[in-house]
Amino acid sequence: MKIFYLSESKCQFQNLKSKKLKTPKIIKTCLVTIAFFLCCLSSRAQKNAPAPFGPVPSENQMRWQEMQYYAFVHLSLNTYTDQSWGYGNEDVKLFNPTALDCRQWARICKQAGMKGIIITAKHHCGFCLWPSKYTNYSVKNAPWKDGKGDVVREMADACKEYGLKLGIYLSPWDRNRADYGKPEYITYFRNQLTELLTNYGPIFEIWFDGANGGSGYYGGANETRMIDRKTYYDWANTYKLVRKLQPHIVIWNDGGDRADLRWVGTEGGSVGETNWSLLNSTGDVPYNMLHYGVEDGDAWVPAEVNTSIRPEWFYHPSEDKKVKTVPQLMDTYYNSIGHNGSLLLNFPIMPNGLIHPTDEKNVLDFGKAVRAAFSLNLAKNKPATASNIRAGSKGFSAVNATDDNNNTYWATDDGVKAASLTIDFGRPTRFNRFLAQEYIRLGQRVKAFSIEALVNGQWQELAKGTTIGYKRIVSFPTVKATKVRLHITDAKACLVISNTGVYYAPQILAAPAVSRNQAGEITITPVDKESAIYYTTDGSAPASGSKTYKGPFLVDGKPEIRAIVYDPSTRKSSSETREKFDISRKSWKIVGIEAEKAGAVLDGDPSTVWHQSKDKKMPVDLVIDLGKDESLAGFRYLPDQGQWGPGIIAGYEFYVSENGADWKLVSKGEFPNIKNNPLWQTVKFAAKKARYIKLRAVKNTENNDETGYAEIDVITE
């Protein structure tokens, strides 16, 4: 028989054939009549639907946008040489991940809430994680699985098992190939593309890195080669090949012809608060366009926020203590997915072929935190009213913005670019997050909005914002209100809001940070600004009855600060932070150095850093006047805590003096494993009376002349 069904834009018939299906004639007639009636209503609504405004996403881009969150994995010869970029001459025999388990990667990603994985099939060094027939520089000549392994195949199988989509990273730059920079290389590059896009099933995204040309091995030439990244790869025809082999794919590229997705100009984990999913189809793209998009752009090119869970993309033992924490990952979430972007989070794979336990724990805890924040939509199916509703049909009413259905939307009349949507909770309700989505199949429109709440009968503004796009999440201090209002104050065309959400995100109860500045003030900083902080200064355990932290305070002597954060609504507290401070540094002075930023060494802030001038050859001295004689029994050194952490002192000598002229060596040696563990280094020695100290840097971890300091402190008897 034939049954009507409704598509988004028109009515269609569908043939249903079944030997077991027997439908009386009268029922068939009723079904057809009802379907026809519904079809007429739908057609009437569609006739009054807003017209698309400006560029709109393709179906491929829509599928990608709905994924929101997926993973990168990086594993190559760099993993075994502790390099960021290989030169292309690394021995293929190094590759031997004896415990490699792509199912572990997929399981972690699935449990973390991710929808796919992009595997770095070939990085700049040219080494291939699949047995490419076009090069010997691949897993087929590695000891791993006696040359019979295929990491891409194992990744594809694991993604299929865990219901994840597979993506491919293929570096256009190849530092191993002798023909790189010549026309013949493009044939090689496309041959590899063809292998990857035909042998491993559906691919949702192909990722072409923007690094192109520079020094390398190049088949033994050992030289620098530069190419014109806009013309060399003939991107137009390369894209045609990609789309022919994988019709449902999206393309990420940082150069040449405009791709489907754009880089956001940073790998720090954020896109602009204003974020248009638009660029111009031609012309250069400076940082501000990458980060914020182009309001009047003529092409739909949405933002993909790519960042790593560690400072770098490949695994380095020195970063085991630098894995992003749950609060840092939540901040990334709000500044990527919450700013109309997607989040591509990288896992550097260890040499054994597994994701590090710390990376696993942090990303799974991050997934739990996201679910806790957004599991209950307090606005779902709540009564909603709007200041303007598109005339002529009920198909665009305000309730479409609270039905949790992205395919329905509230729309205003043509020309109405400012309007408000009010959601009634029916009773006082506590919340601190607001989510809004536009029906982007008709284009991105909103330019400015505010969020307001009805508190004790009075409307009060909670937050302001600019663009919305596919998804915008706004955070603000917890409020208890009976109604909430989305007030759109400016837009490019009539409004099409597909979804709103109101949430109460519980506090992230992580241990607070405790620091003391040079003046001796103690500052206690919680991860969540709403958390209550309780502390003690006498070494006793803190509890909800201890002192309440209200701001920085001075403590004399050598205090021991213990602190927790506490959520009164759940009566839960964080783990404890315990910091024991030595003498105050308020009278300390750096001697013989006039550098403006040198004070960072004494300011008590681990995030600030000072580097001595590179023109000073090792050894390099840092001399400090303590202001008066002290009985010294040791010293502490904190290296640069930044992403790259340059100038880490490895070998040292430490001197003391009573007058700043006659020096006595009290300790010398190396900081053990400081490259892999760049945290506070503590050295103790027999007590000496002194007013001056001198830390001499003998060598650093890079074997150059750079010397960096985050903090210097002493231990007194």
N, C-alpha and C positions, 0 to 999 in steps of 0.2 A: 504494500500500500504506500501512499505518499502522505508524509506528515510535514506541515509547515514548521520551520524553525526561524528564529530571528537572529540575524547577524547585527553588527553594530550599525550598519547603514542601510540595510534593505532586507526584504523578506525573500526567502528561498524555499524550494522544495527539496526534500531528501527522500530517496527511495529506501524503504526498509523491507528486506526480503527474509522471510523465515517460514519454514514449513510448519513450525509449531504455533505461529502467530495467527489466530483466528479472531477477527474483529467484526462484530455485527455492523451492518450497513448504516444503521442509525447513529452508532457511536462514531463511525468514520465521518459522517456528515457533521456531527457536533464538533468533533476535533477540528475539522477544516474550517467551520464557521468561527469558532473561538480564535483559532490561529489567524484567520483573516482579519477579525476585529482588532486583535492585538497588533497585527502588522500595520493596520491603518493608523492606530494610535502612535506606533513607533515612527512611521513615515512622517506623520504630522510633526512629531517632536524633532525629527531629524531635519525637516525643512526649516525649522526655526533655530537650528543649532548655530552657534557662532562660527564664522568662517575662520580658517587657520590664519594666524598672523605671523608673518615673517617665516624664517626657516623652521622646519619641524624635524624631529628625529625619524630616521629610517626604522624599519622593523628590527633590523639587526641591532641598532643602537638602543632601541627600547628593551630588547631582551637583555642586552648588556647592562643597561641602567637598573633594571629590576634585580640584577644579581647583587649589586651594592658592595659586596665584601668578598674578597678572594685572596689567594696566596701567591707569592713568588717563592721559588726554591732555587738556591744557588749552590752548585757543586761542580768543581772542575779541578784541573791541575793546580790552580791557585790555592785550593784548599790544602794542598800538601807542601806548598812553598811559602805560605804565610804572606802572599802577595795580594794586592787589590786587583791588579791587572797583570796577567802573564805576558811575557814577551814573545811567545810562540816558539821558543826553543827548549821549553821544559820537557824533560824525559817522560814519554808516554808510560814508561814502566812505573812511574810514581803512583798512578791511579789504581788504587786497590781498596775500595771501601768494603772491607770483609763482612761487615754486619748490615750492609745496605738493605733497607726495608721501606720501599715506597708505600706499603700499606700502613706503616707507622705514620708517615707524613700525611696520608689521606685521612687516617683516623683522627689525628689531632686537628686537622683543618675542619673536618666534619663536625667534631664535637665543639669546636670553637665558633661554629655558626657560619663558616665560609661556604661559598657556593662553587668554587673552582680552584684550580692550581695552574699557574704558568711555570713551566720548567725551563731553566736556562740550558737549552740543548747545545748551544755553542756560544761561548763568550769570546772576548777579543783575541785571546791566544789562539783560537782556531780549533781547539780540541773538541771533538764531537762525542756527545754522550750516547749516540746511536752508531751502529756499524755502517756508516756511510760508504757507499761503493766508490765515491769520488775522491777519497783521501785515505791515507794510511794513518793520519793523525786522529785516531778515534779509539773507542773502547775495544775494537776488534784486535788491537795490538797491545792491549793492557793485560796485566796478570789477573785482573779481576775476572773471575769465572773462566779462566783460561782463554780469554778473548772471545768468548761466546755470549757475553752479556749484552744487554740493551736497556739502558736506564729509561729511555723514553718509552719503550714498550712496557716496562714494569710500572711506570707512572701512569700510562694510559689504562692499563688493566686495573690498577688500584683506584683510579678515579671512577671507572665504571662500577667497580664493586661497591664503592661508598656513595654513589650517586652524585659525583662532582663533575663539573665540566673541565675539559683539558685545554690549556693554552700553551703556546710555544714562543720562546724567546730565541731569536736567531740574530746574532751580531752581524751587521753588514761589514764591519771592520774585521779583518783577519790577519793577525800579525805573523802567522805561520806561512801563508801562501806566497810563493815566489811571484805569482802573477797578480797580486793585489795592486790596484792602481791601473791595470791594463784592461782592455775590453774583454779579454778571455776570462777574467775573474767573474764578470757578471753572469756568464754562462754557468760557471761553477756554482755561484751563489744561488741562481735560480734552480739548478739541478738539486741542490740541497733543500731548497724550499719545497720542491716537488716531492722529494722523499718524505719530508716531515708532514706535508699536507695531504698525502695520499695513503700513507701506511699505518696511521694511528687513529683512525676514526674521526668523528666530528671535532673540530677545533673552534673554540669560541673566540679566541683572540690571538693575533700574531703580534709580537712585540719586537720592533726594530730599534736598537739602541741608537742614541744620538752621537756617540763617540765614533769618529770616522777619520782615520789617518793620523800618523805619528810614528815614533820610533818603534822598531820591531825587528824580528829575526828575518822574515820574508824569504824563507828558503835558504838562508845563509848569507844574505846580502848585508844584514845588520846595519840598517840605515833608516833614515826618516823619509816617509812618503806621505805626501799630502794630496787629497783629491777635492774636487768641487762637489760637496755633499748634495747640492741641489740638482746636479746634472749627471754625475757619474753613474748612479744606480738606475737611471732611467725609471724613476719611480712609477710613472704613469703605466708603463707596460708591466712593471713588477706587480703593481696593484691588480692589474687585469688578470694576471696569472693567479694571484692569491684568490681573487673572487671567483674565478672559474673553478679552481680546485675545491674551495670551501665557500659556497654561496652564502652561508649564514654567519660568516666571520666578521669581526671588527678588527681594524688595523690601528695600532699605535705606532706613531713615528714622531721623531723630534726634528726632522729636517726634510727638505725637498717638498714634494707636493703635499697638500693638506690631507691628513689622514682622518679616520673616523673619531679618534680620541686625541686629547692633547695632554702634554706634560704641564704641570702647574708652576714650573720655574724653580722648584725646590724639592729636596728629598727629605725635608724635615717633618713632613706629615700634616700639612695644612694647605688649604686653598683659601682664596680671599673671602672675607665676610660678604662682600659683593661678588657674586659669581654668576656671570652669564654663560650659558652653554653655547655661546656663539663666538665665531672668529670671522675674519674676512677670508675668502677662499684663495686670495693671492696676497703676496707681500710678506715682508719680514714680520716676525712676531716677537716684540720685545717682552721683557719680564712682566710689565704691568698688564699686557694683554693675556699672557699665559696664566697669570695668577688671578685675574679678575674677569677675564673674558671681554667681549666687545658688545656693548649694549645694542648697537645697530649693525652687528656683523651679518654677513650674507650667507654664512654656512653654519650648520649645526655641528659643533665640535665640542662635546662635553669634557669635563675635567676628570682625569684619573689621578688620584693622589697616591704616589708610590713612595714607600718608606720601608725601612728595615727595622726589625725588632731589636737589632743591635746597631752600633754606629755604622758599620760597613756591611757590604752585601755578602761577602764570602766569610767563612769562619776564621776567626783569629782567637787563640787562647787568651790573649790579653783583654778580650772583651767579655769574658765570662762574668765579670762583675759589673758590666755596663748594659745589661739587658733591660729594655723598657719595662717599667713597673705597670701595674694595673692603672693607677692614676694617670700615668703618662699615656697609656694606650687609650684610656677614656677621653683624654684631652684630644688625642688624634682623631678619635671617632667623631667627636662633636665638630671638629674643624675640617673634616672630610665629608663623610656621609651627611653630617648635620649642616653642611654648607653646599648642598647640591652637587656633591662629587661622589665618586666611588673610592673605596679603600683597597689598595693592593699592598698587603703586608708581607714582607720577606722573611724567610727563615734561612740563615746560613747553615748548611748541612756540615756536620763534623766529619773528620777524615774517616771515621768508621762507617759513615753512611746513614747516620741517625740525626734527628733533631735533638739538641741539647735538652736535658731535663729541666733546666731553669726556663728556657724558652717555652717548653711545653707547659709548665705550670703557670707561667705568667699569662700566656695566651688563653688557656682554658679558664683561668680565673677572670680574665677580661671578658670572655664570653658569658660567664655567669653574671658579671656585673651589668652587662648590656641587657641580658634577659630580665634581671631584677628591676632595672630601670624602666623597661618598656613592655613588660608582660601584660599590664592592665591598662587599657585605654579608658580613662574615666569619661571621655566624651562619646564613646561608642553608643549609638542609637539614642542619645539624649536629645530632647527637644531643641530645635535650632530655628532661629529666625534671622532674616536678612533685611537690610535696609532697601535692597533692590533685588528683584527676581525677574529674570527674563520673561517678557510678556508672551502670551500666546500658548503657553504649555506649562504643565506641572512637572515636566521632565527635567527641569533645571532648578528645583527648589532647594532651600537651605539644608534640608535633611540629607541631601546627597553628599554633603560634606562631613556627615557624622555616621554614615552607614558602613564605614570600613571597606568600601568598594572603590578601587582606583579607577574603575571604568564608568562611574557615574560622577557627576560634578554639578556644583552650584554655579550658575552663570548669571551675569547681569545683562541688562539691555546694551545694545551697541552704543558706544559713546560714553557709557558709565564706567569711569576708570577709578572711582573711589567709592567704596561701600564698606559696610560692616556686617559681620556674621556673629551672632550672639548664641552661646550655648548655655542652657539652663541645667544645672546639676540637680535642682530641686531641694538641695540642702547644703549647708556649709561643707565644702570639700577641700582637702589639702592637696596642693600640687606645686611643682617647681619646674616643669618642662612643658613646652608647647610645640607641637609639630604641625606643619602645614605642607601641603603638596598641591602643585598646579597640574592640570590636565595637559601635560606637555605635548601630547599628540597634536594639539592646536597651537603650539608655540609657547614660549616663555614670555610673560607679560609684566608681572609685578615689579615695581621699582622701589616701593617703600611701604612699610607697614608698622603697626604698633600692636602690642598685646596689653589688654586692660582687664581688670578683675573688679567685680562688685563685692566690696568688703564692707560689712556692716552698713549696707545701703548706700555706699559711696563708691563711685568708679575711681580706680587708681591705676596709673600706668605702671606696667611691670617691665616692659622692654620695648626697644625699637629695633627695626631691621631694614634691610634693603631688598635684595632679591630673595625669591623662594625657589622656583624651579621644581625639579622632581621631588626634592625633600629638603625642608629647612627645620632644624631643631633649635629652639631658643631656650636657654637656661636662665633662671633667675632665683632669688631667695624664696624659700617656701612661703606660700600664702594660703590662707583659708578663705574661700569665697563661694558664693552661691551661683555666680555666673562668670563666664569669661568671654571676652570679645576680641575677635580678630578685626582690626580696623585697617583696611588697605587704603592708604592715602594717595597713592600715585601708581599708575600703570600705563603700559604702552597701548593697550586696547581693553575691551570689556573683560571682566574677570571670569576665570574658569578654575575654580578650586575643587579638586577631586577628593581631598581628604584632610581632616584635622584630627589631632590627637592631643590629649591632655594626660600628663603622667606625674606620678610622685616617685622620683628617683631616690632611693634610700642613700644615706651618706656612705661614702667609702671610708671605712674605719681603718685606715692605715696609720702606722706609728708616725707621730709628728717629727719634724726636724727641729733640733735645738742648736742654736749657735750663739756665740758671744762676740760682739764687735770689739774694736780696739779700745773703745771707751769703757768697756766692761759691762755693757748692756746685754742682757739675755733676751733672745727672741725665740719664741716657740711658734712654729708654722704648721698648721694642719693641712692635709690634702684637700679636705672639703671645708670651705670657708664657714659653713654653718655649724660645724662641729664645736661642741664645748670642750675646753682643754682644762685638765686638772694636773697640778704639778706639786712637787715638793723640792726643797733645796737642801734638806739635811740627810739625804740618802734613804729616807723611808719610802715604802711603796706607795704610789699615788692611787687614789680612789675618788669616787664621785663626791666624797666629803672633803677632799683636799682643797688647796687654794685654787681659785678659778683664774685662769690667765686672761688678762684684759689688755695687755700690751707690753712692750719691752720694759724691763726693770733692771735695776742695778743690784749686784750682789758682790760684796767684798770677799776677800780671801780666795779660797780654792773650793768653790762650790761643786756639789754633785747634784745635777738636775735630773729628776725622773719625771716623765710626763706621759699622759695618755690622752686620747680624744674619746669623747663619749656622746652617744646619741640618746637623749632623754626619751624620745618616742619609742625606741625599741629596748632601752636599757642595756645596750650593748656597748662595749668599749674596744679600743684597738689594743694591739700589743704595745708593750712599753718601750719608750726611748730612754736610754740612760747615758748621760754625758757627764764626765768628770773633768772639770777645768782646772788648770794650774793657775799661776799668778796672772794678774791682769797685765795687758800689754799697753795700757794707756800712756805710759811714759817711754815706750820703746821708739827708737829712731834708727832708720837705715843710714849708715855712714858712707860718705864718699860717692853717693849716687843721687843724681838729680832727676832721674827719669820720673815723669808725671805719674805713671801707672805702677811704680814700684811699691806704693802703699798697699797694693792688693795682697802683698805677702803677709801683712799684719792685720787686715781688716776683719778677719773672722768669717769671711764669706768664701766657702770652697768653690763657688762658681766663678769668682774673679781670678785672674791670672796675670802674672808678669813674666816676660821673657827678657833676659839680658841680651844686649846687642850681639848680633851674630858676628860682628867683626872682632869680638873678643875671643881669642883662641883659648882652648882648654889648657891648663886649669883656670876656672873662673871662681872668684870669691864673692860672697855676700856677707857683709859685716853689719852687725846690729848692736846698738848701744841700748842696754836694758834700763838705763836711768839710774840704777844703783846696784850695789853688790848683792848678788844672790848666791845661795848654795845650790849649784847645779849638779844634777845627777843623770842628765840625759837630754836628748832633743828629739823632736818629731818633724818629719817632712812630708808634705802632701803635694804630689805632682799635679800638673795640669789635668783637670777633670773633663776637658772638652772632648769633642768627638774624635779628634785626631791625636790629642795628647802629645804634642811634640816636646822635645827638650827634657825628657824624663831623665833625671840624674840616676846613673847606675853605680858608678864608683865615687866615693866621697872621702874627704878628710874633715874632721871637726876640731876646731881650736877654741880655747877660751883665754881671756886676758883680763887683768884687773885695771890696766891703764890704756888699753887700745894700741899699745906699741910692742909689748913683750908677750908673745903668744906661746901657748903650750898645747901640743897635740894630745887630745884625750881619746880620740877614736878614729879609726880608719877602716875601710873595707868596701863591700858592695851591698846594696840593698837586695836581699834575696828575692829572685823571681818578680822584680818590680815591673818588668815589661808585661807580664801576664797578670799581675795583681797590683795595679797602679793606685793603691789606697794609702792611708796613713802609714808611714814607716817610723817605727819607734826604736831608738838606740839608747841604751843605758850605759853609764860608766861610773867609776868611783867619784864620789862627790868632790867638787872643786869650787872654791869661792871665786867668783868672777862677775864683772860688769859687762864685758863685751864677749860676743860670740862670733865665730866665723865658720860658715859652711863653705867648703871648697868643693866644687864640682870637678872631678877628675876626668870622668867620661860620662856619656849618655847612652841610652839604649839604641840610638841610631848611628853611633860612632861618628857624629859630626860635632859642631861647636855650639849648637843651640842649647840653652839652659832655661828651663821653665819652672816656675814656682806658683802653687796655689796658696799654700800656707806654710809658715815656719812657727814652731812653738818650742818651749823648753819644758823639762821635767825638773822640779826642784826637790830637794831632800825633805 
